[in-house]
Amino acid sequence: MNYNNKDQAYTELGRFHVYEGAEGEVQYCRVKFLHTKHVQIVKSNLVDIGAFEDESLIRKHQTKTKDEVVDAELAKTSALFTAVDPDGQEIDVENLEDFCALNDLDEEAVKACLNGEQKTHKKWSFKTA
């Protein structure tokens, strides 16, 4: 088990190299945080000294991409959306990240369901409140 300087547990999924012009070849790591299941790319030298953190816990308030626009629209209501579990029970969801982490769901797949791009995710269905 690995921990960064903020005591966030993570697993290293792999390392790779990218040529970045003046810097030359730079090594990166793909890490997955155990609490949030968030996967991100971090420079290997930062991973080696633990000087990085789970970016999924840091909220950015810009709304430029399609997903960010959906996030902003969902955030306007107290309940972001309603989730229907595999047994048919409806749950009002106020925090997408926490809900996904708690139920082992992928945030992007849930957003795709809410956008009408897919019908279900892990036998869960979703509808806007």
Order of alpha helices (4+ residues) and beta strands (2+ residues): beta-beta-beta-beta-alpha-alpha-beta-beta-alpha-alpha-beta
